[in-house]
Amino acid sequence: MVNSHSILHGMVFAAIFSSSLAAEEANINTVVATVSGTEITIGHMLDVKRQLPEQYQSLEASVLFSGIVDQLLQQELLANSRTEDPIWLDIAMQNQRRNLLSSLVIDELRANAVTEGLLKSTYATKYQTSSGEQEYKASHILVETEQKAEDLLTLLNGGTNFNGLAIEHSTGPSAPSGGDLGWFGKGQMVAPFETAIMGMEVGTYTGPVKTQFGYHLIFLNDRRELPLPQFEDVRGEIEVEIQNAAVEAHLRELMENSDIVVRAIEIDPSILSILDLTSK
């Protein structure tokens, strides 16, 4: 919050603070100060307060109150010191209105989207009617060339121990542990590796599988199904999903029922770097 003493020292303004004005008697139109006839109201103060960082929200009431009044007085004085508005002011105010109103609609949609019944039915649909996620425990041998991988595959087919080959030949960081990658789930490995794993039986090997890291020979040690999450564990996640879906559905409906015209002209995208709001 701006320190008013350095800016307002020596300036005269009309303040109408009244210690006898009870909080319950005030409303958003209650005037707390005037600057050259311009009124500063409780409503103006509330708008400033809602935008303050969290650390300011917990200030002592009297400190917060006087600090917001000071800030608004300073802003009004500084704003009035300009002789004319900049040419971009109307554009900025249009964008600010658009931003505030769209945010308000989103907040309302999110607040009204979630019910206990919808939470539980969404949970049942998403989790109780499906099996748990799969996890895999695998080892691999990573080499640079397909030919090297084929040569090692021949040794495997001849009965050579997979872990021993990994220790001796793999270029990956898991080589000292026999290529052991531990347990991992969907999305944790690159796509070709994951696809190969998902089609394997426990106790079998496959390859060569090419990825951006090289060529892999893969041994699937084990697989397991993770237990389904409890309702309370995923409640927050489901709430967000429902809220997002409500906003997306409303926006989709608005777009389908609105007359939207995007001008079919070619505009050089670099125009945004060439012009600024002072350009005509």
NUVEX-796798 format. One line per 5 residues: number of its first residue (from 1); for each residue x, y, z of C-alpha. Coordinates in steps of 0.25 Angstrom, whole numbers. Layout:
BEGIN
NUM> X,Y,Z | ...
***
This chain:
BEGIN
1> 0,0,0 | 5,14,-3 | 11,22,8 | 2,34,8 | 10,43,17
6> 21,46,7 | 11,50,-4 | 0,56,4 | 8,64,14 | 4,79,13
11> -9,76,4 | -23,79,8 | -34,70,6 | -48,69,12 | -50,56,20
16> -62,52,27 | -58,41,36 | -68,40,48 | -65,31,60 | -79,31,63
21> -83,24,49 | -86,10,53 | -81,-1,43 | -96,-6,42 | -100,8,37
26> -90,9,26 | -93,3,12 | -85,3,-1 | -90,17,-5 | -85,23,8
31> -75,34,6 | -63,34,14 | -55,45,7 | -56,55,-4 | -45,61,-13
36> -49,74,-20 | -63,69,-21 | -60,55,-25 | -66,45,-15 | -58,33,-9
41> -68,22,-4 | -68,9,4 | -71,3,-10 | -58,8,-15 | -51,3,-3
46> -57,-11,-4 | -52,-12,-18 | -38,-9,-14 | -39,-18,-3 | -43,-30,-11
51> -31,-28,-20 | -21,-27,-9 | -10,-39,-7 | -14,-48,5 | -4,-42,14
56> -11,-29,14 | -25,-36,17 | -21,-39,31 | -17,-26,35 | -24,-19,47
61> -37,-13,42 | -33,1,46 | -20,0,39 | -26,-6,26 | -37,4,26
66> -28,16,27 | -18,10,17 | -28,8,6 | -34,22,8 | -20,28,7
71> -17,20,-6 | -30,24,-12 | -28,39,-9 | -14,38,-14 | -19,32,-27
76> -30,42,-29 | -20,53,-27 | -10,48,-37 | -21,44,-47 | -27,59,-46
81> -13,64,-48 | -14,60,-63 | -20,70,-72 | -25,60,-82 | -28,45,-83
86> -18,36,-91 | -24,31,-104 | -24,17,-100 | -32,19,-87 | -45,15,-93
91> -39,2,-99 | -33,-2,-86 | -46,1,-79 | -54,-8,-89 | -44,-19,-87
96> -45,-17,-72 | -60,-18,-72 | -59,-30,-81 | -49,-37,-72 | -57,-34,-59
101> -71,-39,-64 | -65,-51,-71 | -58,-55,-58 | -71,-52,-50 | -79,-62,-59
106> -68,-72,-58 | -68,-71,-42 | -83,-72,-42 | -83,-85,-51 | -73,-91,-43
111> -80,-88,-30 | -93,-94,-35 | -88,-106,-43 | -84,-116,-31 | -95,-123,-23
116> -92,-135,-14 | -100,-144,-23 | -93,-140,-35 | -80,-142,-28 | -83,-156,-24
121> -89,-160,-38 | -77,-155,-45 | -68,-163,-35 | -76,-175,-38 | -75,-173,-53
126> -60,-170,-53 | -55,-181,-43 | -65,-191,-38 | -69,-196,-52 | -54,-198,-57
131> -42,-206,-52 | -31,-199,-46 | -18,-194,-53 | -7,-203,-56 | 7,-202,-51
136> 19,-210,-57 | 32,-215,-52 | 42,-216,-63 | 57,-217,-67 | 63,-213,-80
141> 76,-213,-87 | 79,-200,-95 | 89,-200,-106 | 92,-190,-117 | 90,-199,-130
146> 79,-208,-135 | 90,-218,-139 | 95,-218,-124 | 81,-221,-119 | 79,-232,-129
151> 92,-239,-125 | 88,-238,-110 | 74,-243,-113 | 81,-255,-120 | 88,-258,-107
156> 76,-257,-99 | 69,-267,-108 | 80,-276,-105 | 78,-275,-90 | 87,-264,-86
161> 83,-257,-73 | 76,-244,-76 | 81,-237,-63 | 95,-241,-66 | 95,-236,-81
166> 89,-222,-75 | 101,-221,-66 | 111,-224,-77 | 105,-217,-89 | 94,-207,-85
171> 97,-192,-87 | 86,-187,-78 | 88,-183,-63 | 80,-195,-58 | 91,-204,-64
176> 98,-207,-50 | 85,-212,-44 | 83,-222,-56 | 74,-212,-64 | 64,-211,-53
181> 54,-199,-55 | 46,-202,-43 | 31,-199,-43 | 25,-189,-52 | 11,-186,-57
186> 4,-181,-70 | 10,-168,-76 | 24,-170,-68 | 31,-176,-80 | 33,-172,-94
191> 21,-176,-104 | 28,-188,-111 | 34,-194,-98 | 20,-193,-91 | 13,-199,-103
196> 22,-211,-103 | 21,-213,-88 | 6,-212,-88 | 5,-224,-98 | 15,-233,-91
201> 13,-245,-81 | 20,-245,-68 | 33,-253,-69 | 35,-250,-84 | 45,-241,-92
206> 43,-233,-105 | 51,-224,-114 | 58,-217,-120 | 49,-205,-117 | 54,-192,-123
211> 52,-179,-115 | 59,-166,-115 | 69,-172,-105 | 73,-184,-114 | 69,-198,-115
216> 63,-206,-103 | 62,-220,-100 | 51,-221,-89 | 48,-231,-78 | 35,-231,-71
221> 37,-235,-57 | 23,-233,-51 | 10,-225,-52 | 0,-220,-42 | -14,-213,-42
226> -14,-201,-33 | -26,-200,-23 | -37,-190,-27 | -36,-177,-19 | -46,-174,-8
231> -57,-164,-11 | -51,-154,-1 | -37,-155,-7 | -41,-150,-21 | -53,-141,-16
236> -45,-128,-19 | -41,-134,-33 | -55,-137,-37 | -60,-124,-32 | -50,-117,-42
241> -54,-126,-53 | -69,-123,-51 | -66,-108,-50 | -58,-108,-63 | -68,-116,-70
246> -79,-106,-66 | -71,-94,-71 | -68,-101,-84 | -82,-105,-86 | -87,-91,-84
251> -77,-85,-93 | -80,-95,-104 | -95,-92,-103 | -92,-77,-104 | -83,-79,-116
256> -94,-87,-123 | -104,-77,-120 | -97,-64,-123 | -94,-57,-136 | -79,-58,-137
261> -72,-52,-149 | -56,-53,-150 | -52,-44,-161 | -46,-52,-173 | -35,-43,-176
266> -20,-46,-175 | -13,-38,-164 | 2,-39,-162 | 3,-45,-147 | 15,-36,-145
271> 6,-24,-145 | 5,-26,-130 | 20,-24,-129 | 20,-12,-138 | 8,-4,-132
276> 5,1,-118 | -7,7,-112 | -2,21,-115 | -2,18,-130 | -14,23,-138
***
